[in-house]
Amino acid sequence: MKQSIKFLFFIFISISSLFAQTKKRVACIGDSVTKGYNLANGKSYPAQLQELLGEGFVVGNFGKSGATLLEKGHNPYLKSEELKDALEFSPDIVVISLGLNDTDPRNWPNYKLDFTKDYYKLVSLFKQHNPNIEIYVCQMTPIFSGHARFLSGTREWYNQIQKNIEDIAILNNYRLIDNKISLASRIDLFDDYLHPNEQGAKILAENVFKHIVPVRQKLSVSNTIGSNMVLQRDEKVSIYGKASSKEKVILELENKTYSSQADELGNWEVGINPHSAGGPYLIKIKTDQDSILLGNILFGDVYLASGQSNMAFPLKLAKNSEPLIGNASLNNQIRIFKSKNLVETNNSEWSTDILKKVNDLEFFTGTWETLNAENSSNFSAIAYSFGLDIHQDSNVPVGIIELAVGGSNTESWISRECLESDDLLAGYIHTWRKSDFIQDFCKERAGVNLKQSSIKHQRHPFDPSYNFEAGLVKWKNTNIKAVLWYQGESNAHNVELHEHLFKTLVHSWRKNFANSGNVKDKLPFYVVQLSSIDRPSWPYFRDSQRLICSEIPNVFMAVSSDLGDSLEVHPKDKIPIGIRLSNLVKKHEFGKNINSDTPQPIKAYPIKNNLFVIEFNNAKKY
């Protein structure tokens, strides 16, 4: 009987060992981010990766706090006990996430030429144990500008190391995982600007998981794409979305077929050849498993209307708007996309549910719509009157995207990359709620909205880069004709800073938009000068706007001061401003010979009795 029990026990152990050997073994190599700095047991990214991968995998966490990839660095991973343990683990897959500590001034300036060599040495040690091992090379998680060493070298060295890691992966056909992109907009998850919290570790685990296990998901399109949309005419445009990893995606339009293949993460993009103005068309997108129909599509001109409350000011509150609202449904060649705000930036406390959605960048929602009385009445008065006038003049379909936030400052609309690459801006954006560079109104209003939050870097639409990261980034692959911009009220306290910020914003948007690319000055901006409310700094600010718009190529300005109100920051006479913007576009985009530019002083001279004559260009002659 005892022999039978021993035999059965032996069989059980043998089967268990065989089963264990069939599991894929994943070794996570890295520094304190991998180790799980300040995280509870089971909450590091490797532990959460184990939960995602499930029973078929065994994940080992071999992170070493403070570790450098460089062997001559101050804490080299190549000489660590964690490396010995990882090699004894005999992994089938190794995920390497090193480099953050190499940005230390003790390391990169002295030994940067050794980085590639040392990386190969680390990989070779695993290959000696298992020639068939799968190598995953990770680009680093973010270091945000509040980090103590950010401006003293870390920023530049970080970028150099990221490029080195990418080159190593490409040259050796290792699988590259970008661990920055999924966390770069989430400063709320990095209390110390370097280490992600539990939610950040979860996002990191999900990102690594998607590279190890092929993505399976339904066919979908981006939420900026849908029926009733307008696509930019006369340019190659893209339709894009999600599908399963490596799945073939076919798009049909006007008896033409376009195809593409989703990448490893399930992202797909199909380019459509240039079309002249017209429609409506039907677009069919399909895979072997799913299909999507997009109907009532037009090709025309697409404009982005952005800024703060005077751009968001609805048509129903504008002077003389009733006829426009009443006839809205007759304008089938005009389509609108109103990016609805999750919550208004008014003087009220936001709930914890709202605060979480704001952090998760779930602030803007919307769809493409045909016009009716209701949606036109709630749409931007300036953008609507602009679209109506430009369409009536050109007879070309028009699509207008409204993306505006009341009270928002210029900083909130600029990409983090551009803010952090600028020494002045990088120095205060992480402390914006206390910084004198931010207007008091923005700090005070945000303080009320965020009163219930205990998160150190709680996000808000006045937070530098927030509206870019939550809103504008969704549109960066969209071809647009021009930007309509009405903003500045929340930066009027510091004219000189705004001059710098606005130039940065224009550069940021031109760098990011699909049909602007690296073509210098291609994306036009049509700017509304601030109105005539009686505030001490506003005359200087309006003059500064006039000068900036004259200085930056392909930026044009419409005056609004004659339609303003000395006591009201939101004057109601908005429809003429939309028409002034339209006239500027007619001249500079369509080449019409009309007098639409802002009058500029060109000459001044004295005459008798202490009188002066000032001559202006672009002025009507009487």
Secondary structure, DSSP 8 states (H G I E B T S, - for coil): -HHHHHHHHHHHHHHHHHHHHHSEEEEEEESHHHHTTT--TT-SHHHHHHHHHGGGEEEEEEE-TT-BSSTTSSSBGGGSHHHHHHHHT--SEEEEE--GGGGSTTTHHHHGGGHHHHHHHHHHHHHHH-TT-EEEEEE-----TTSTTGGGTHHHHHHHHHHHHHHHHHHHT-EEEETTTTTTT-GGG-TTSSS--HHHHHHHHHHHHHHHS------EE-TT--TT-EEETTS-EEEEEE-STT-EEEEEETTEEEEEE--TTSEEEEEE----SEEEEEEEEE-SS-EEEEEEEEEEEEEEEEESHHHH-BGGGSTT-HHHHHTGGG-TTEEEEE-EESS--SSS---HHHHHHHHTT--EE--EEE--HHHHHTSBHHHHHHHHHHHHHH---EEEEEEE-TT--GGGGS-HHHHHTSHHHHTTGGGTTT-TTS-HHHHHHHHHHTTT---TT---TTSTTHHHHHTGGGGTTS--SEEEEE--GGGTT-HHHHHHHHHHHHHHHHHHSTTTTT-TT-S-EEEE-------TTHHHHHHHHHHHHHHSTTEEEE--GGG-BTTBSS-S--HHHHHHHHHHHHHHTT------S--EEEEEEEETTTEEEEEEES----
